[in-house]
Amino acid sequence: MVRQAHHEARRTPVSGKVIIEKSGPVTTVWLNRPDKRNALDSELLGDLKAAFTAPVAADDRVIVIRAKGRVFCAGLDMSERRETIGSGEASGIEAMLHAIETNPLPVVAVVQGDAIAGGNELALHCDLVVASAEARFGMSLAQVGLAPNWFLAKKLMEVLGPVTTREMLLLGDPLPAPRLHALGLIARCVPAAELEAAAQKVVDRLAANAPLSLRAMKGLTVRQLQFRDGIGHDDVDALVRAAMQSQDAQEGMKARLEKRTAAFKGR
């Protein structure tokens, strides 16, 4: 069962793939699928969305996202996603990420290991990222024949800027956390042994700040970054759908599951 302590207002996910803990003004949301590298299947996506759309109490200050095991999040569950990828059916990740981005409280991601594809987006949709120096961030979609949609690519451009976004998307290789921190793209990067202390220091600072100020500033930053939502992108959406519905996408996903090199044919 999902654990949830001392917070009746927050709805409880039911799959067991998310754990919610509350300590005073701080709520911690744990990804609890370590045996699958915390891959985002439909249940986990739904549970995360429920956690971040739940009512926020007056005494709440901060939400922290963490993950059990060595990997923060390996992205969408390929074994599940492969069954629907050709149909163009939505995965639910956009709704979940939107819930995190628009939550009225500051959200901190504590990244202890790799954050890849949807896991990378999960971390970057948070307000602050505190990462282990051993963590890596990446978008491996080009290596499996896929492409991010407008919503996902927009967040990469906002956080990483055009140069790093192009490198991350076009090459598909993960980038080490120390490099992202040196570029000013994540808030903190520390040796693995210091991650807990560094994360606690950030959370304590947020929890001690004025709550109305925090909510106002969160609202300001989210609203000011929404200008790209109005840009026309039907033509780009068509390119993304073509990639997702291609034979290459099926081959790429199959090859990744079989741990072999994909044989792409451009169709």
VOGU-866646 format. One line per 5 residues: number of its first residue (from 1); their letters; for each residue x, y, z of C-alpha. Coordinates in nm, 4 decimals. Each point is the difference from the previous one (the first is absolute). Layout:
NUM> A> X Y Z | ...
***
This chain:
1> MVRQA> 0.0000 0.0000 0.0000 | 0.1010 0.3603 -0.0492 | 0.1193 0.1668 0.3174 | -0.1366 0.3410 0.0850 | 0.0497 0.1685 0.3348
6> HHEAR> -0.1798 0.2865 0.1729 | -0.1638 0.1585 -0.3021 | -0.3659 -0.0802 -0.0581 | -0.0465 0.2622 -0.2738 | 0.2380 -0.1648 -0.2482
11> RTPVS> -0.1552 -0.2805 -0.2052 | 0.1766 -0.3343 0.0245 | 0.1042 -0.1890 -0.3149 | -0.1005 -0.3645 0.0083 | 0.2447 -0.2009 -0.2109
16> GKVII> 0.2870 -0.0110 0.2515 | 0.2374 0.1465 -0.2600 | 0.0025 0.3355 0.1782 | 0.0642 0.0634 0.3700 | -0.1056 0.3305 0.1549
21> EKSGP> 0.1547 0.1143 0.3269 | -0.0664 0.3223 0.1867 | 0.2236 0.1587 0.2607 | -0.1276 0.3383 0.1154 | -0.0214 0.2340 -0.2993
26> VTTVW> 0.1930 -0.2372 -0.2298 | -0.1648 -0.2715 -0.2087 | 0.2221 -0.2599 -0.1651 | -0.1249 -0.1959 -0.2994 | 0.2020 -0.3155 -0.0636
31> LNRPD> 0.0116 -0.1957 -0.3253 | -0.0180 -0.3565 0.1251 | 0.0794 -0.2285 -0.2910 | 0.3728 -0.0644 0.0452 | -0.0095 -0.3465 -0.1605
36> KRNAL> -0.1095 0.1681 -0.3256 | 0.2394 0.2963 0.0349 | -0.3060 0.2059 0.0973 | -0.1278 -0.0171 -0.3584 | -0.3237 0.1930 -0.0444
41> DSELL> -0.2865 -0.2357 -0.0774 | -0.3630 0.1135 -0.0123 | -0.0594 -0.0668 0.3690 | 0.3046 0.1938 0.1122 | -0.0872 0.2901 -0.2293
46> GDLKA> -0.3518 0.0084 0.1415 | 0.1216 -0.0156 0.3583 | 0.2449 0.2851 -0.0521 | -0.2669 0.2134 -0.1636 | -0.2356 -0.0688 0.2916
51> AFTAP> 0.2706 0.0948 0.2502 | 0.0622 0.3357 -0.1668 | -0.3627 0.0931 -0.0679 | -0.1081 -0.0723 0.3581 | -0.1125 0.2949 0.2154
56> VAADD> 0.2828 0.1957 0.1607 | -0.0396 0.0854 0.3686 | 0.0791 0.3407 0.1477 | 0.2993 -0.1352 0.1917 | 0.1591 -0.1693 -0.3025
61> RVIVI> 0.3232 0.1598 -0.1234 | 0.1964 -0.2402 -0.2203 | -0.0418 -0.3218 -0.1984 | 0.3018 -0.2230 -0.0582 | 0.0207 -0.2672 -0.2705
66> RAKGR> 0.2324 -0.2903 0.0705 | 0.0479 -0.3546 -0.1287 | 0.0750 -0.3347 0.1579 | 0.2987 -0.1953 -0.1260 | 0.3043 0.1084 -0.2003
71> VFCAG> -0.1807 0.1517 -0.3005 | -0.2132 0.3116 0.0312 | -0.2200 -0.0827 -0.2991 | 0.0678 -0.1808 -0.3275 | -0.2919 0.1642 -0.1825
76> LDMSE> -0.3180 -0.1527 -0.1372 | -0.0382 -0.3745 0.0473 | 0.0982 -0.1342 -0.3427 | -0.1637 -0.3388 0.0477 | -0.3331 0.1772 0.0498
81> RRETI> 0.0538 0.2913 -0.2381 | 0.1011 -0.2191 -0.2940 | -0.3535 -0.1367 -0.0180 | -0.1506 0.3452 -0.0659 | 0.2810 0.1968 -0.1636
86> GSGEA> -0.1167 -0.0633 -0.3564 | -0.3516 0.1200 0.0732 | 0.1152 0.3421 0.1148 | -0.1908 -0.0487 0.3245 | 0.1086 0.2420 0.2725
91> SGIEA> 0.2030 -0.1472 0.2858 | -0.1276 0.2312 0.2728 | 0.3444 0.1446 0.0706 | -0.0985 0.3479 -0.1189 | -0.2872 0.0242 0.2498
96> MLHAI> 0.2223 -0.1232 0.2812 | 0.2786 0.2468 -0.0788 | -0.2473 0.2860 -0.0336 | -0.1305 -0.0821 0.3482 | 0.3532 0.0259 0.1399
101> ETNPL> 0.0833 0.3197 -0.1858 | -0.3202 0.1783 0.1035 | -0.0142 -0.1225 0.3598 | -0.0192 0.3123 0.2195 | 0.2909 -0.1137 0.2193
106> PVVAV> 0.3707 -0.0099 -0.0836 | 0.0950 -0.3503 -0.1148 | 0.3525 -0.1357 0.0560 | 0.1372 -0.3034 -0.1844 | 0.2690 -0.1953 0.1856
111> VQGDA> 0.1736 -0.1973 -0.2738 | 0.2229 -0.2787 0.1278 | 0.0477 -0.1806 -0.3321 | -0.0778 0.0124 -0.3682 | -0.2973 0.2062 -0.1199
116> IAGGN> -0.0664 -0.1039 -0.3593 | -0.2687 0.1039 -0.2527 | -0.3208 0.0332 0.2035 | 0.2119 -0.0119 0.3160 | 0.2040 0.2926 -0.1274
121> ELALH> -0.3210 0.1917 -0.0701 | -0.1290 -0.0898 0.3458 | 0.3067 0.1518 0.1643 | 0.0072 0.3100 -0.2210 | -0.3688 0.0752 0.0571
126> CDLVV> 0.0844 0.0525 0.3669 | 0.0967 0.3456 0.1244 | 0.3375 -0.1040 0.1414 | 0.2178 -0.3051 -0.0668 | 0.2505 -0.1292 0.2564
131> ASAEA> 0.2067 -0.2747 -0.1611 | 0.2733 -0.2453 0.0835 | 0.3158 0.0469 -0.2037 | -0.0534 -0.3593 -0.1140 | -0.3362 0.0793 -0.1607
136> RFGMS> -0.0483 0.0468 -0.3715 | -0.2763 0.1815 -0.1891 | -0.0982 -0.0938 -0.3518 | -0.2554 -0.0379 -0.2784 | 0.0696 -0.3256 -0.1843
141> LAQVG> -0.3023 0.0270 -0.2317 | 0.1994 0.0363 -0.3227 | 0.1690 -0.3302 0.0807 | -0.3345 -0.1831 0.0013 | -0.1704 0.1807 -0.2875
146> LAPNW> -0.2188 0.2391 0.1996 | -0.0208 0.3773 0.0514 | -0.1295 0.2203 0.2828 | -0.3229 0.1882 -0.0580 | -0.0334 0.3787 0.0181
151> FLAKK> -0.0741 0.0036 0.3739 | 0.3048 -0.2087 0.0902 | 0.2411 0.1796 -0.2339 | -0.1212 0.3377 0.1272 | 0.1119 -0.0848 0.3532
156> LMEVL> 0.3442 -0.1036 -0.1222 | 0.0410 0.3323 -0.1810 | -0.1128 0.1929 0.3083 | 0.2386 -0.1752 0.2378 | 0.2967 -0.0995 -0.2153
161> GPVTT> 0.0007 0.2585 -0.2788 | 0.0348 -0.0773 -0.3717 | 0.3600 -0.1252 -0.0100 | -0.0245 -0.2583 0.2785 | -0.3496 -0.0992 -0.1107
166> REMLL> 0.1276 -0.0763 -0.3503 | 0.2881 -0.2056 0.1372 | -0.2256 -0.1918 0.2366 | -0.2665 -0.0705 -0.2631 | 0.2007 -0.0530 -0.3178
171> LGDPL> 0.2786 -0.2144 0.1474 | -0.2130 -0.1750 0.2606 | 0.2913 -0.0664 0.2361 | -0.0471 0.0895 0.3692 | 0.1788 0.3040 0.1394
176> PAPRL> 0.1677 -0.0174 0.3427 | -0.1516 0.2025 0.2830 | 0.3241 0.1928 0.0674 | -0.0106 0.1402 -0.3527 | -0.3605 0.1125 0.0315
181> HALGL> 0.0812 0.1641 0.3320 | 0.3041 0.1768 -0.1457 | -0.2274 0.1430 -0.2676 | -0.2444 0.1220 0.2654 | -0.2762 -0.2369 -0.1142
186> IARCV> -0.0590 -0.1813 0.3304 | 0.0098 0.1537 0.3477 | 0.2426 -0.2274 0.1855 | 0.2420 -0.2808 -0.0865 | 0.1934 -0.1702 0.2782
191> PAAEL> 0.1879 -0.3248 0.0630 | -0.2362 -0.2900 0.0626 | 0.0940 -0.0160 0.3684 | -0.1075 0.3629 0.0442 | -0.3323 -0.0216 -0.1858
196> EAAAQ> -0.2209 -0.0413 0.3050 | 0.1509 0.2956 0.1829 | -0.0100 0.2230 -0.3072 | -0.3627 -0.0865 -0.0735 | -0.1002 0.0572 0.3613
201> KVVDR> 0.1655 0.3407 0.0020 | -0.1984 0.1097 -0.3072 | -0.3279 -0.1376 0.1355 | 0.0539 0.1601 0.3416 | 0.0679 0.3367 -0.1620
206> LAANA> -0.3206 -0.0204 -0.2019 | -0.2027 -0.1158 0.2988 | 0.1231 0.2982 0.2031 | -0.0899 0.2580 -0.2657 | -0.3263 0.1924 -0.0035
211> PLSLR> -0.2703 -0.2330 -0.1402 | -0.1992 0.2685 -0.1823 | 0.3202 0.1251 -0.1622 | 0.0876 -0.3501 -0.1145 | -0.3404 -0.0532 -0.1592
216> AMKGL> 0.0067 0.3403 -0.1673 | 0.3482 -0.0597 -0.1406 | -0.0916 -0.3483 -0.1218 | -0.3012 0.1454 -0.1797 | 0.2060 0.2777 -0.1555
221> TVRQL> 0.2676 -0.2271 -0.1381 | -0.2470 -0.2498 -0.1427 | -0.2148 0.2655 -0.1677 | 0.2928 0.1877 -0.1526 | 0.1262 -0.3163 -0.1671
226> QFRDG> -0.3326 -0.0858 -0.1615 | 0.0388 0.2384 -0.2937 | 0.1166 -0.2815 -0.2279 | -0.3334 -0.1788 0.0444 | -0.1604 0.2350 -0.2541
231> IGHDD> 0.2517 -0.0621 -0.2773 | -0.1460 -0.1974 -0.2907 | 0.1536 -0.3457 -0.0268 | -0.2361 -0.2224 -0.1994 | 0.2702 -0.0732 -0.2569
236> VDALV> 0.2470 -0.1041 0.2689 | -0.2669 -0.2146 0.1673 | -0.0450 -0.1818 -0.3313 | 0.3739 -0.0783 -0.0137 | -0.0073 -0.1332 0.3560
241> RAAMQ> -0.3033 -0.2203 -0.0749 | 0.1699 -0.1353 -0.3124 | 0.3038 -0.1024 0.2043 | -0.2084 -0.1562 0.2756 | -0.2116 -0.1991 -0.2469
246> SQDAQ> 0.2937 -0.1146 -0.2120 | 0.1414 -0.3482 -0.0462 | 0.3269 0.1416 0.1331 | -0.1701 0.0779 0.3318 | -0.1198 -0.3586 0.0316
251> EGMKA> 0.3460 -0.1264 -0.0895 | 0.1712 0.2414 0.2386 | -0.2158 -0.0962 0.2962 | 0.0372 -0.3721 -0.0782 | 0.3777 0.0341 -0.0338
256> RLEKR> 0.0300 0.1866 0.3302 | -0.2002 -0.2678 0.1827 | 0.2136 -0.2694 -0.1634 | 0.3195 0.1938 0.0820 | 0.1239 0.0138 -0.3589
261> TAAFK> 0.0761 0.2696 -0.2581 | -0.3048 0.1162 -0.1908 | -0.0069 -0.0312 -0.3799 | -0.1738 0.3211 -0.1104 | -0.1263 0.0288 -0.3592
266> GR> -0.1588 0.3434 -0.0036 | -0.3576 -0.1206 -0.0277
***
